[in-house]
């Protein structure tokens, strides 16, 4: 899928530092990709995450060409009673585009496509960069996305996860 590049936004490369980043930790997963989303985009058009696999998505917000880790999410979970993996019917794509997000301090939820835009507006964010990784493909990888997500959130404390108390784990499971 081709991405629309906005003429008025200078798309910088991610800051590469010598320290181990959340993206570098995910390099073992060979089925991966990324896309960028600006407020004027339609998320369902720019999202190129797979609709048939479970995995992780990691979001960096860019303000003044500087990236900041803001959110880690997952699609797919282990069923406790059986220990089997259950995929979301529309995969990582569905979780990003159609999923819902709990609103901080409330029991209500809103669609993630609206949540991303609202958080961008509130935080002065120019655009978001989504990196996605297939963790459970029934061939090479059988990692549970929900377990990996909790571990990464605990380790990196992304601001939107913490703000909205999204699966914050107090232990390291990796």
Rosetta silent file (secondary structure, phi, psi, omega in degrees, C-alpha in Angstrom):
SEQUENCE: XXXXXXXXXXXXXXXXXXXXXXXXXXXXXXXXXXXXXXXXXXXXXXXXXXXXXXXXXXXXXXXXXXXXXXXXXXXXXXXXXXXXXXXXXXXXXXXXXXXXXXXXXXXXXXXXXXXXXXXXXXXXXXXXXXXXXXXXXXXXXXXXXXXXXXXXXXXXXXXXXXXXXXXXXXXXXX
SCORE:     score description
SCORE:     0.000 S_00000001
   1 L     0.000  132.299  178.410    0.000    0.000    0.000 S_00000001
   2 L   -84.325  147.763  179.875    1.382    3.423   -0.901 S_00000001
   3 L  -104.046  141.415  174.499    1.386    6.201    1.655 S_00000001
   4 L   -80.502  125.267  177.701    0.325    9.744    0.951 S_00000001
   5 L   -99.620  128.620 -179.573    3.151   12.098    1.856 S_00000001
   6 L   -79.494  132.393 -179.284    2.096   15.544    2.953 S_00000001
   7 L   -67.952  -29.979 -175.834    3.923   18.368    1.198 S_00000001
   8 L   -88.831    2.373  179.114    3.791   20.607    4.262 S_00000001
   9 L  -118.281  128.841  174.940    5.370   18.070    6.651 S_00000001
  10 L   -88.629  108.273 -176.611    9.059   17.228    6.654 S_00000001
  11 L   -80.642  102.118  179.978    9.121   13.506    7.556 S_00000001
  12 L   -80.074  164.876  173.314   12.317   13.044    9.598 S_00000001
  13 L   -82.048  154.573  176.528   14.018    9.750   10.318 S_00000001
  14 L   -63.350  144.626  175.157   13.728    8.340   13.833 S_00000001
  15 L   -62.894  122.340  177.010   16.476    9.377   16.192 S_00000001
  16 L  -103.125  117.406  178.348   18.981    6.539   16.291 S_00000001
  17 L  -116.046  171.365  179.576   20.921    6.432   19.523 S_00000001
  18 L   -74.851  -18.363 -179.393   23.396    3.923   20.913 S_00000001
  19 L   -75.059  154.233  179.906   20.942    2.881   23.611 S_00000001
  20 L   -73.718  122.668 -179.281   18.647   -0.098   23.049 S_00000001
  21 L  -101.865  169.167  179.239   15.242    1.181   21.958 S_00000001
  22 H   -61.176  -36.338  179.514   11.861   -0.490   21.984 S_00000001
  23 H   -67.711  -41.577  179.645   12.039   -0.883   18.184 S_00000001
  24 H   -62.317  -33.282  177.946   15.463   -2.540   18.362 S_00000001
  25 H   -64.630  -24.257 -174.685   14.060   -5.076   20.834 S_00000001
  26 L   -95.157    4.014 -174.208   11.503   -6.121   18.231 S_00000001
  27 L   -62.880  -20.244 -179.542   13.963   -6.738   15.359 S_00000001
  28 L   -66.790  -21.422 -179.351   13.736  -10.523   15.661 S_00000001
  29 L   -84.162  113.949 -172.443   10.247  -10.347   14.163 S_00000001
  30 L   -82.512  -21.997  176.229   10.723  -10.422   10.408 S_00000001
  31 L   -93.483  102.451 -174.929    7.142   -9.616    9.420 S_00000001
  32 E  -154.123  168.598  178.534    6.939   -5.927   10.263 S_00000001
  33 E  -171.208 -176.719  178.273    6.251   -2.529    8.806 S_00000001
  34 E  -155.897  158.895  174.541    5.461    1.073    9.565 S_00000001
  35 E  -152.290  161.423  179.301    3.310    3.952    8.435 S_00000001
  36 E  -114.897  145.787 -175.994    2.825    7.589    9.313 S_00000001
  37 E  -133.758  122.098  174.620   -0.418    9.274   10.244 S_00000001
  38 L  -108.264  160.278 -175.356   -1.160   13.019   10.271 S_00000001
  39 L   -53.321  -38.479 -177.072   -4.397   14.574   11.557 S_00000001
  40 L   -79.011   -3.965  178.401   -5.716   15.203    8.046 S_00000001
  41 L   -79.860  160.124  169.386   -5.192   11.533    7.036 S_00000001
  42 L  -100.141  114.500 -173.983   -7.799    8.799    7.088 S_00000001
  43 H   -57.612  -34.175 -179.235   -6.245    6.098    9.302 S_00000001
  44 H   -69.542  -19.989  177.855   -7.967    3.284    7.396 S_00000001
  45 H   -87.337  -34.201 -176.241   -6.248    4.451    4.193 S_00000001
  46 H   -92.807  -20.142 -178.221   -2.705    4.861    5.539 S_00000001
  47 L   -70.834  122.013  179.102   -2.600    1.882    7.925 S_00000001
  48 L  -112.819   16.073  177.742   -0.733   -1.000    6.293 S_00000001
  49 L   -67.074  150.230 -177.444   -0.712   -3.347    9.300 S_00000001
  50 L   -69.757  145.206  179.597   -1.915   -6.893    8.546 S_00000001
  51 L   -97.536    4.902 -176.725   -5.563   -7.779    9.035 S_00000001
  52 L  -125.214    8.760 -177.786   -4.883  -11.500    9.529 S_00000001
  53 L  -136.358  153.382  174.550   -2.202  -11.673   12.225 S_00000001
  54 E   -90.058  152.903  179.050   -1.718  -10.838   15.880 S_00000001
  55 E   176.764 -158.643 -175.810    1.107   -8.634   17.052 S_00000001
  56 E  -119.548  146.557  167.546    2.337   -5.394   18.560 S_00000001
  57 E  -129.176  140.092 -175.979    2.189   -1.798   17.390 S_00000001
  58 E  -123.608  129.445 -174.967    4.423    0.926   18.771 S_00000001
  59 E  -115.732  128.148  171.457    3.624    4.598   18.276 S_00000001
  60 E  -109.649  132.091  175.410    6.053    7.507   18.266 S_00000001
  61 E   -96.357  135.943  178.256    4.644   11.047   18.246 S_00000001
  62 E  -109.435  124.169  173.122    6.644   13.670   16.375 S_00000001
  63 E  -129.957  127.465 -177.593    6.634   17.285   17.508 S_00000001
  64 L    52.429   42.014  178.080    9.129   19.710   15.957 S_00000001
  65 L    63.525   19.186  178.202   10.771   16.727   14.190 S_00000001
  66 E  -115.090  125.552  179.997   11.540   15.003   17.518 S_00000001
  67 E   -81.714  149.112  176.673   10.132   11.508   18.206 S_00000001
  68 E  -144.116  126.905  177.309    8.658   10.499   21.548 S_00000001
  69 E   -66.724  122.538 -177.068    7.367    7.027   22.448 S_00000001
  70 E  -120.671  -24.815 -173.583    3.698    7.497   23.353 S_00000001
  71 E  -156.385  141.984  172.185    1.843    4.200   23.002 S_00000001
  72 E  -129.384  127.854 -179.938    2.287    0.432   22.782 S_00000001
  73 E  -133.838  168.762 -179.522   -0.666   -1.745   21.825 S_00000001
  74 E  -141.627  163.093  174.586   -1.349   -5.331   20.830 S_00000001
  75 E  -133.084  123.367 -178.339   -3.767   -7.481   18.904 S_00000001
  76 L   105.902  146.098 -179.348   -4.429  -11.037   20.027 S_00000001
  77 E  -151.865  163.766  177.681   -4.370  -12.693   23.423 S_00000001
  78 E   -90.165  133.852  176.048   -3.957  -15.998   25.174 S_00000001
  79 L   -81.119  118.309 -173.207   -7.128  -17.649   26.431 S_00000001
  80 L   -58.476  -45.072 -175.307   -6.406  -18.385   30.088 S_00000001
  81 L   -62.906  -37.641 -175.074   -8.544  -21.532   30.356 S_00000001
  82 L  -107.657  -20.728 -176.174   -6.984  -23.310   27.360 S_00000001
  83 L    78.728    2.481  179.763   -3.638  -21.559   26.886 S_00000001
  84 L   -83.951  156.762  179.411   -4.428  -21.199   23.176 S_00000001
  85 E   -88.435  136.326  177.241   -3.895  -18.006   21.204 S_00000001
  86 E  -117.946  118.776  177.991   -6.943  -16.100   19.985 S_00000001
  87 L   -85.141  147.546  170.002   -6.492  -13.708   17.071 S_00000001
  88 L   -71.142  139.854 -173.775   -8.626  -10.665   16.564 S_00000001
  89 L   -62.310  -24.822  177.913  -10.659  -11.291   13.395 S_00000001
  90 L  -115.321   21.519  169.496   -9.245   -8.175   11.690 S_00000001
  91 H    59.060 -155.517 -179.457   -5.726   -8.439   13.135 S_00000001
  92 H   -62.983  -39.810  179.125   -3.377   -5.588   13.988 S_00000001
  93 H   -55.143  -48.153 -178.259   -5.074   -3.400   11.357 S_00000001
  94 H   -64.163  -36.079  179.478   -8.429   -3.753   13.095 S_00000001
  95 H   -65.961  -40.643 -179.765   -7.007   -2.956   16.502 S_00000001
  96 H   -72.379  -45.823 -171.815   -5.452    0.289   15.214 S_00000001
  97 H   -87.377  -44.164 -173.233   -8.338    1.395   12.984 S_00000001
  98 L  -106.165  -12.635 -175.745  -11.498   -0.067   14.566 S_00000001
  99 L   -65.763  170.864  178.636  -10.466   -0.758   18.156 S_00000001
 100 E  -117.975  156.847 -178.233  -11.567    1.230   21.191 S_00000001
 101 E  -128.042  133.772  176.401   -9.591    3.018   23.875 S_00000001
 102 E   -69.419  136.885  179.720  -10.613    3.610   27.480 S_00000001
 103 L   -86.770  131.820 -177.641  -10.885    7.309   28.289 S_00000001
 104 L   -53.686  133.095  177.220   -8.777    8.408   31.269 S_00000001
 105 L    72.231   17.405 -175.671  -10.796    8.767   34.468 S_00000001
 106 L  -144.781  160.638  174.247  -13.887    7.234   32.891 S_00000001
 107 L   -92.895   -6.080 -177.657  -15.495    3.874   32.207 S_00000001
 108 L   -83.710  163.266 -179.139  -16.403    4.935   28.680 S_00000001
 109 E  -128.075  159.935  173.975  -14.441    4.144   25.530 S_00000001
 110 E  -137.000  157.339  179.134  -13.887    5.811   22.186 S_00000001
 111 E   -62.201  139.135 -179.101  -12.733    4.552   18.801 S_00000001
 112 H   -60.942  -34.790 -179.818   -8.953    4.610   18.468 S_00000001
 113 H   -58.731  -33.210  176.282   -9.170    6.460   15.147 S_00000001
 114 H   -82.154  -36.256  179.427  -10.697    9.390   17.091 S_00000001
 115 H   -59.353  -45.606 -178.926   -8.441    8.857   20.105 S_00000001
 116 H   -58.040  -47.323 -177.460   -5.261    9.262   18.002 S_00000001
 117 H   -63.837  -43.964 -179.664   -6.477   12.581   16.554 S_00000001
 118 H   -61.558  -44.991  179.688   -7.600   13.924   19.948 S_00000001
 119 H   -66.006  -35.982  177.202   -4.274   13.072   21.577 S_00000001
 120 H   -64.152  -45.808  178.192   -2.384   14.651   18.666 S_00000001
 121 H   -60.103  -47.591 -177.238   -4.427   17.856   19.018 S_00000001
 122 H   -66.718  -30.529 -174.977   -3.985   17.979   22.797 S_00000001
 123 H  -102.751    6.834 -179.049   -0.247   17.327   22.662 S_00000001
 124 L    62.215   39.026 -176.888    0.765   19.521   19.736 S_00000001
 125 L   -89.146  132.092  178.991    1.816   16.457   17.737 S_00000001
 126 L   -75.726  -44.860  177.844    2.676   16.928   14.046 S_00000001
 127 E  -162.769  164.908  176.597    2.234   13.256   13.117 S_00000001
 128 E  -111.760  144.285  171.113    2.393    9.723   14.494 S_00000001
 129 E  -115.997  122.089  179.156    4.621    6.930   13.281 S_00000001
 130 E  -100.934  124.855  170.520    3.254    3.422   13.823 S_00000001
 131 E  -110.041  128.937 -179.451    5.686    0.489   13.780 S_00000001
 132 E  -123.079  151.491 -176.085    3.976   -2.897   13.760 S_00000001
 133 E  -141.331  129.249  175.468    5.321   -6.414   14.274 S_00000001
 134 E   -82.110  120.557 -178.427    3.643   -9.799   13.746 S_00000001
 135 E  -105.156  -14.195 -177.124    4.336  -11.878   16.859 S_00000001
 136 E  -140.679   96.781 -176.253    2.066  -14.813   16.147 S_00000001
 137 L  -116.579    6.369  178.517    2.012  -16.039   12.554 S_00000001
 138 L    66.001    9.036  178.854    1.536  -19.814   13.070 S_00000001
 139 L  -125.626  -67.768 -175.528    4.820  -20.440   11.202 S_00000001
 140 L  -102.188  -31.747 -174.427    7.905  -18.799   12.689 S_00000001
 141 L  -124.934  136.069 -179.073    6.621  -16.890   15.714 S_00000001
 142 E  -131.133   27.307 -179.105    4.275  -17.961   18.476 S_00000001
 143 L   -76.423  145.188  179.505    4.774  -15.182   21.033 S_00000001
 144 L   -82.344  114.566 -178.596    1.715  -13.868   22.847 S_00000001
 145 H   -56.368  -39.975 -177.664    1.243  -10.193   21.846 S_00000001
 146 H   -63.802  -39.266  178.861   -0.559   -9.310   25.075 S_00000001
 147 H   -67.023  -45.029  179.092    2.322  -10.642   27.212 S_00000001
 148 H   -64.670  -41.811  178.693    4.957   -8.817   25.153 S_00000001
 149 H   -57.325  -49.552 -178.852    2.857   -5.629   25.222 S_00000001
 150 H   -59.842  -41.359  179.839    2.609   -5.652   29.036 S_00000001
 151 H   -64.231  -44.859 -179.453    6.340   -6.201   29.359 S_00000001
 152 H   -66.594  -39.526  177.892    7.208   -3.352   26.969 S_00000001
 153 H   -62.124  -43.998  179.777    4.766   -0.955   28.658 S_00000001
 154 H   -62.331  -38.351 -176.738    6.286   -1.793   32.035 S_00000001
 155 H   -77.485  -39.864 -171.587    9.807   -1.257   30.722 S_00000001
 156 H  -106.767  -13.821  177.871    9.294    1.915   28.626 S_00000001
 157 L    48.305   58.819  178.415    6.273    3.661   30.257 S_00000001
 158 L   -60.828  136.463 -170.781    4.743    5.210   27.101 S_00000001
 159 H   -59.736  -40.731 -178.183    2.928    8.394   28.101 S_00000001
 160 H   -72.658  -32.980  175.474   -0.486    7.639   26.538 S_00000001
 161 H   -63.690  -45.020 -178.135   -0.555    4.124   28.038 S_00000001
 162 H   -66.885  -45.885 -179.203    0.213    5.541   31.477 S_00000001
 163 H   -58.193  -39.639 -176.516   -2.229    8.449   31.092 S_00000001
 164 L  -103.393   10.371  175.916   -5.062    6.109   30.107 S_00000001
 165 L    50.471   47.920 -176.065   -3.911    3.236   32.371 S_00000001
 166 L   -89.907  100.274  175.151   -3.788    0.843   29.436 S_00000001
 167 L    52.984   39.722  179.483   -2.587   -2.588   30.608 S_00000001
 168 L   -70.353  122.469 -179.602    0.129   -1.136   32.813 S_00000001
 169 L  -101.624  143.821  178.531    2.070   -4.035   34.244 S_00000001
 170 L  -102.654   12.491  179.772    4.061   -3.812   37.449 S_00000001
 171 L  -136.461  160.882  179.000    6.207   -6.796   36.559 S_00000001
 172 L  -105.605  119.135 -175.173    8.559   -7.749   33.767 S_00000001
 173 L  -104.039   -3.076 -178.955    7.467  -10.914   31.954 S_00000001
 174 L   -91.056    0.000    0.000   10.054  -11.111   29.170 S_00000001
